[in-house]
Amino acid sequence: MKIFLTGSFITIIILIVLFSYRQNIFSTETLPYDDEQQGLNEQITIHFSHVVAENTPKGVAAERFKQLVEEKSEGKVIVQIYPNGMLYNDENELEALRENDVQMIAPTISKMTGTLPDWQVLDLPYIIENDAQLKKVLNGQVSKSLLEELDQINVKGLTFWNNGFKQIASTTPIIEVGQFKGMRVRMMTSDILHEQFDLLDAKPIATSFGDVYYDLKRKNVDAQENTISNIYSKQFHTMENHITLSNHGILSYAVMMNEDFWNSLDEEVQQIITDSLDEMQNWQFERAEQFNNEDLNLLKADSKVNIYELDEQAKNEWKEKLQPIYMHYEKRINNHYLEDLLREINN
């Protein structure tokens, strides 16, 4: 037995030495330079989280941004996209960004108003009436000033993306303002949006975008305001099949990055990011218009969906009912932004 154990031990030692020799463990020579591996060590990864589907204005914009940044940086910068609230929902994505758990998000303007109340100026109903005005505003000085307010919370504001105008989707027709009375309307968290539905005698209910489908299924809400692309992509119309084309407000996204992460990037990478966003700005706006138009045609072709258009009389009644909201913003929030926005629209 002793001879057997000694022989086995010697055999194991020999095998270890042979393996080590074949793997160059004892070699003192420097390993050859691997430029591909070196490139991987220098890669920068941007984790970009958002809450909507990939086949939406924000979803395709995120993909386009990824493509441009990776091309312009020749693979030095990688953008990892997490759609559909895969990582965070619209209630906690800002905190995740500030903690640098993700580096980029693109929340709706309404979701930022609890932190930055001035942003409610873009939630005011009927203040922006057409695509030309919307494009001017999203690329104008007011939007630039709003983005600069993000500096207060350690966030780098980059740009605004468009998702067009909001409509009303409901379980029963809503055309006349009186039909809002008593309706439980889902809204995003925003004092101005709450005031809006209070003025319409509805019951505003603030919920996360990720909860809307389940709230509809459980009949917790009767109506909501949203863009056509969101209504169609999330299949909200299968439970709220009455859609009023009210165009009463806008839905836009603020593209932002963790400021410490931004500051850690060299100037070349920062320039690649801003150049990519500038290059795709008009494209993104046009894609949003295209999505909403195409999805509206699909909804019109659905025999189970009822589409209503407001005539001038009905629209004027909506505007008159909502008129006090401008005084609410001017007196309680910031009259300076309201004046600047009206001047920008009318010039």
Secondary structure by P-SEA (a helix, b strand, c coil): caaaaaaaaaaaaaaaaaaaaaacccccccccccaaaaaaaabbbbbbbbccccccaaaaaaaaaaaaaaaaacccbbbbbbccccccccccaaaaaaacccccccccccccccccccccccccccccccaaaaaaaaacaaaaaaaaacccccbbbcccccccbbbbbccccccccccccccbbbbcccaaaaaaaaaacbbbbbbcccaaaaaaaacccccccccaaaaaaacccccccbbbccccbbbbbbbbccaaaaaaccaaaaaaaaaaaaaaaaaaaaaaaaaaaaaaaaaaacccbbbbbbcaaaaaaaaaaacaaaaaaaccccaaaaaaaaaaaac
